[in-house]
Amino acid sequence: MICQVCGAANDLDQEFCRKCQNKLLVVSGSSETYDEGPSGEGISLDEHLLERVSVLEEIVKRSAETLKALLEGFHRQEKNGFVIQTGLLALKDLLERKGLLVEQEFVELWEGRVDQHMTVLEKRERFLERKERILAEHKGAGRERLADLLGEAELAFFALDPDKAMAILEDAWKLDRRNAELAFFLGESWFNDGEAGKAAPALKLVLERRPQHFEALVYSGVLENDMGRPEKAVDFLKRAIALRPDAFLPAFALGAIHAGAGQLAKAEALLKRAVQIEENAQALSLLGTIAYERGRLRDAIDALQRAVKLDPDDEDGLFQLGLCYLDRGWTQKAAERFQAALELNPNRIELQEARKLLGPAGAGMLRGLTGAAAERAGRAAALASRDPQKALALYRRAMKADPENPTLQIAFALVCSAVGRTVEAVATTRRVLALKPEEPVAAAAWATLLEALRAEGKFREGTQVAGEMLEVVTSNYARSIGYFQRAAARAEMGEQLDEALEDAERALRLSPRDMRQFPLAAKGWVHYKRKEFTRAVECLSRAAELGETPTGLAHLGLAYLAVGDARAARKAFDRAKRRGGRSTERHGGLEARMLEQIRRNLQLTEKVSSRPGRRKSRSG
């Protein structure tokens, strides 16, 4: 029996192809001869055509009826959805009137749940696509048990319980450790969930069984680099490029690794190759940065302009383009690009600097924890600055062990804000404040909430929250936070600048010595918005001397540009870049950017086209 997909020969009793594991179908049988009846019993051509037309009419009629039924069902579902939404809105209004619910928090949590469910549905679809191939891959005894486990995992996915489904599939893998299809599904899922320690051995098994597995090679290359083994990463990605020279991902990933290692010539060649295959904003942005580092300003500007055109929200591209314009002497264009980059990432303070805002609660952040919660939270705190994504996963596990600990929740919210998960940060801090904790803990929660709102660009809401904070806190350090946060928010909006200046001065009078850089930075930014540029430079430079933050340095650079000191502005922007405040560093560096790109671009179409059977059929 010949497989219609890959052309491999199979035994007649085979159900699945021995090579590509696709289901074998018999589409023709042995021919039989029939005696023709007497010519008088034959059907005339007119009668034959009439019969065919009648059959077609019946089919069209049934199709129309089916379509009508589907349309009626759709309208019923639409009506039901409208009724449910109306009921939810009525419930929301009722809870708001009773003071039990905040609309913004409700909407953000709702959107967060939708995102989570969509992720689960995507994982479920990937599993259903591979389920039959996983079963077909099994050899030997235990087939029925494996089928039962796969069925249980499918039910768990349909119940939107991916953790249970993955645990069941891990049990299935223990039953059949040589199943490459199952190992790849698990490895891919763990890779997408950021669990490198689990993904690596699963993908290693896939490559032992199938050394030419393109996706496993790409995933393994990224993981090896993420785990600090760039030599192995380069080997995997070179094999992937040899396997598919026309693929964007391995060329981009290998170029990014070489760039991270300082091998700019190799990186540039690979990134140019990747851009020729697919014009991608991330690749162009990195290519422009490399050209800038190698002193080719014109090439850098060209690549970065293309990157920003493809992705107007590319904060790194905008910031780097601003540096290029500054080097060319185009100060107005440079200021516009820096301002645009700041608007995309408004006032996000580094994790280390943000901890200073937490006061007494921040100093003893992990007190009161015992057992598993203490162990996980301690590891998370140690990892927070170097690898906030891993810290986030550890904090989640710690919170499962001790869900009511407010200081643990504040630490979790702070890391959420640092990696851009502001919805979770806001929701978590509001839960802490709803418990009405003691003032040190409450002040830390207020500070974290205000930082999250500033990071999200919700300045008006931040102004209101700062006002609420000032009504309930009494200590100097807490009131200082409320005042300078309100001043900074008003400055960003360009509103009530006189009141903002008063708030910044109050914050400066009340703040402890080790926190003075924050109100000074806020005061400097208020002066900038009031077009008092000399005063702005004075305050922002003093703030930078006390404690540098990327946003504060960027504000200082803009103030220097406003007073016409391009050289000092260039130094300030360089320090901001080195300080690591741009989005790539905030999310874990160049490797994290590459990892994000791989996850986003390794699509099903690329996976299907990379299968050996498909490549042979195309070449044949």
QUIBELVEN-V195168 format. One record per backbone hydrogen bond with DSSP energy under -1.0 kcal/mol. CO is the residue of the C=O (numbers start at 1). NH is the residue of the N-H. If there is no record, write none. Layout:
BEGIN
CO,NH / CO,NH
END
This chain:
BEGIN
1,10 / 3,7 / 8,3 / 11,14 / 15,24 / 17,21 / 22,17 / 38,41 / 44,48 / 45,49 / 46,50 / 47,51 / 48,52 / 49,53 / 50,54 / 51,55 / 52,56 / 53,57 / 54,58 / 55,59 / 56,60 / 57,61 / 58,62 / 59,63 / 60,64 / 61,65 / 62,66 / 63,67 / 64,68 / 65,69 / 66,70 / 67,71 / 68,72 / 69,73 / 70,74 / 71,75 / 72,76 / 73,77 / 74,78 / 75,79 / 76,80 / 77,81 / 78,82 / 79,83 / 80,84 / 81,85 / 82,86 / 83,87 / 84,88 / 85,89 / 86,90 / 87,91 / 88,92 / 89,93 / 90,94 / 91,95 / 92,96 / 93,97 / 94,98 / 95,100 / 96,99 / 102,106 / 103,107 / 104,108 / 105,109 / 106,110 / 107,111 / 108,112 / 109,113 / 110,114 / 111,115 / 112,116 / 113,117 / 114,118 / 115,119 / 116,120 / 117,121 / 118,122 / 119,123 / 120,124 / 121,125 / 122,126 / 123,127 / 124,128 / 125,129 / 126,130 / 127,131 / 130,134 / 131,135 / 132,136 / 133,137 / 142,146 / 143,147 / 144,148 / 145,149 / 146,150 / 147,151 / 148,152 / 149,153 / 150,154 / 151,155 / 152,156 / 153,157 / 154,158 / 155,159 / 156,161 / 157,160 / 161,165 / 162,166 / 163,167 / 164,168 / 165,169 / 166,170 / 167,171 / 168,172 / 169,173 / 170,174 / 171,175 / 172,176 / 176,179 / 178,180 / 179,183 / 180,184 / 181,185 / 182,186 / 183,187 / 184,188 / 185,189 / 186,190 / 187,191 / 188,192 / 189,193 / 190,195 / 191,194 / 194,196 / 195,199 / 196,200 / 198,202 / 199,203 / 200,204 / 201,205 / 202,206 / 203,207 / 204,208 / 205,209 / 206,210 / 210,213 / 213,217 / 214,218 / 215,219 / 216,220 / 217,221 / 218,222 / 219,223 / 220,224 / 221,225 / 222,226 / 223,227 / 224,229 / 225,228 / 229,233 / 230,234 / 231,235 / 232,236 / 233,237 / 234,238 / 235,239 / 236,240 / 237,241 / 238,242 / 239,243 / 240,244 / 244,247 / 248,252 / 249,253 / 250,254 / 251,255 / 252,256 / 253,257 / 254,258 / 255,259 / 256,260 / 257,261 / 258,263 / 259,262 / 262,264 / 263,267 / 264,268 / 265,269 / 266,270 / 267,271 / 268,272 / 269,273 / 270,274 / 271,275 / 272,276 / 273,277 / 274,278 / 278,280 / 280,284 / 281,285 / 282,286 / 283,287 / 284,288 / 285,289 / 286,290 / 287,291 / 288,292 / 289,293 / 290,294 / 291,296 / 292,295 / 295,297 / 296,300 / 297,301 / 298,302 / 299,303 / 300,304 / 301,305 / 302,306 / 303,307 / 304,308 / 305,309 / 306,310 / 307,311 / 311,314 / 313,315 / 314,318 / 315,319 / 316,320 / 317,321 / 318,322 / 319,323 / 320,324 / 321,325 / 322,326 / 323,327 / 324,328 / 325,330 / 329,331 / 330,334 / 331,335 / 332,336 / 333,337 / 334,338 / 335,339 / 336,340 / 337,341 / 338,342 / 339,343 / 340,344 / 341,345 / 350,354 / 351,355 / 354,357 / 355,358 / 359,363 / 360,364 / 364,367 / 371,375 / 372,376 / 373,377 / 374,378 / 375,379 / 376,380 / 377,381 / 378,382 / 379,383 / 380,384 / 383,387 / 387,391 / 388,392 / 389,393 / 390,394 / 391,395 / 392,396 / 393,397 / 394,398 / 395,399 / 396,400 / 397,401 / 398,402 / 402,405 / 405,409 / 406,410 / 407,411 / 408,412 / 409,413 / 410,414 / 411,415 / 412,416 / 413,417 / 414,418 / 415,419 / 416,421 / 417,420 / 420,422 / 421,425 / 422,426 / 423,427 / 424,428 / 425,429 / 426,430 / 427,431 / 428,432 / 429,433 / 430,434 / 433,436 / 438,442 / 439,443 / 440,444 / 441,445 / 442,446 / 443,447 / 444,448 / 445,449 / 446,450 / 447,451 / 448,452 / 449,453 / 450,454 / 451,455 / 452,456 / 453,458 / 454,457 / 457,459 / 458,462 / 459,463 / 460,464 / 461,465 / 462,466 / 463,467 / 464,468 / 465,469 / 466,470 / 467,471 / 469,472 / 469,473 / 475,479 / 476,480 / 477,481 / 478,482 / 479,483 / 480,484 / 481,485 / 482,486 / 483,487 / 484,488 / 485,489 / 486,490 / 487,491 / 488,492 / 489,493 / 490,494 / 490,495 / 496,500 / 497,501 / 498,502 / 499,503 / 500,504 / 501,505 / 502,506 / 503,507 / 504,508 / 505,509 / 506,510 / 507,511 / 512,515 / 513,516 / 515,518 / 516,520 / 517,521 / 518,522 / 519,523 / 520,524 / 521,525 / 522,526 / 523,527 / 524,528 / 525,529 / 526,530 / 527,532 / 528,531 / 531,533 / 532,536 / 533,537 / 534,538 / 535,539 / 536,540 / 537,541 / 538,542 / 539,543 / 540,544 / 541,545 / 542,546 / 543,547 / 549,553 / 550,554 / 551,555 / 552,556 / 553,557 / 554,558 / 555,559 / 556,560 / 557,561 / 558,562 / 559,563 / 560,565 / 561,564 / 564,566 / 565,569 / 566,570 / 567,571 / 568,572 / 569,573 / 570,574 / 571,575 / 572,576 / 573,577 / 574,578 / 575,579 / 576,581 / 577,580 / 582,586 / 583,587 / 584,589 / 585,588 / 589,593 / 590,594 / 591,595 / 592,596 / 593,597 / 594,598 / 595,599 / 596,600 / 597,601 / 598,602 / 601,603 / 603,607 / 604,608 / 605,609 / 608,611 / 611,615 / 612,616 / 613,617 / 614,618 / 615,619 / 616,620
END
